[in-house]
Amino acid sequence: MSHPKPVILTGDRTTGPLHIGHYAGSLRNRLRFQLSHEQYLLLADMQALTDNTGDIKKVCSNVLEVALDYLAVGIDPQQSTICLQSQLPALAELSMLYLNFVTVARLERNPTIREEIRAREFGRDIPAGFLCYPAAQAADITAFKATVIPVGEDQAPIIEQTNEIIRRINTTAGLVVLPEVTAVIPKSGRLPGINGKAKMSKSLGNAIALSASADEISAAVKQMFTDPKHLRIEDPGQVEGNVVFSYLDAFDEDQDEVEHLKTLYRQGGLGDAVIKRRLDEVLQNFLGPVRDRRALLSRDLGYVQQVVREGTERARAITEATYAEVTRALGLFQFQ
């Protein structure tokens, strides 16, 4: 007897094309998950609006850009459902419902939200949608009855709060309506930006896009932060915090050779130009085929739209069924 696959939900804000940090941190795992899980990939345009209402056009124009990146790296729409958040009304309906099961004080105490508010310097001018993001995230997750959520360590408090809401719903209903969720946190952290000063980010301009040209890749590698104290080839160099080695760890398939290069670099006698040439070759070999597939797909945006439309239709049926089940279990009025 076959058992149903565990359900996994993940996705990305549609604020711009994806970069190699997304691949190292999540897309690589999604290629594996689509074989072992029932996977839903959410194009999170509504979440993107929580801090981008001043540029709605950017959010909308990047829906297909992110979908293109998914398909270009190998996401198979027959194995993973790609769906658009704003076209799933049950997510908004569940969000409104869940806001009655959480307090403003609890939302403000969420470490992830508190840190993001500080980083964006909102002060008290916090967009309500931004503050209520944990409830909306809980709606996204539970609408699909997902039990596995891949997140960065900084997002773990969101999953904790999701489980709090789930327990309150189940306690109020008097039965287990929604399953609790497990956060899957990757062992490797996020890739640093090419300048070494922050995590790789589209908004900070320190990323290498999955669609980057060969020249753009080479230019980015040349700019990469290494070890500022490694002034001469014969000087011992530091590997920790060296952006080039961080990227080689993430993308070079010959990890034995990478470890050998690290040993030579630490001893002295290995120049930055050598490791940068190797990284440039590694990234060119990885991104070249991705760029070619993306260019081919971009010539048929009708197909890309069809993938998202069909995925959204499948997701709509699932999420609406969950909303109906939750409201019945809670005893909300039902028309006969």
Secondary structure, 3 states (H helix, E strand, C coil): CCCCCCEEEEEEECCCCCEHHHHHHHHHHHHHHHHHCEEEEEEEHHHHHHHCHHHHHHHHHCHHHHHHHHHHHCCCCCCEEEEEHHHCHHHHHHHHHHHHHCCHHHHHHCHHHHHHHHHCCCCCCCCHHHHCHHHHHHHHHHHCCCCEEECCHHHHHHHHHHHHHHHHHHHHHCCCCCCCCEEECCCCCCCECCCCCCECCCCCCCCCECCCCHHHHHHHHHHCCCCCCCCCCCCCCCCCCCHHHHHHHHHCCCHHHHHHHHHHHHHCCCCHHHHHHHHHHHHHHHHHHHHHHHHHHHCCHHHHHHHHHHHHHHHHHHHHHHHHHHHHHHCCCCCC
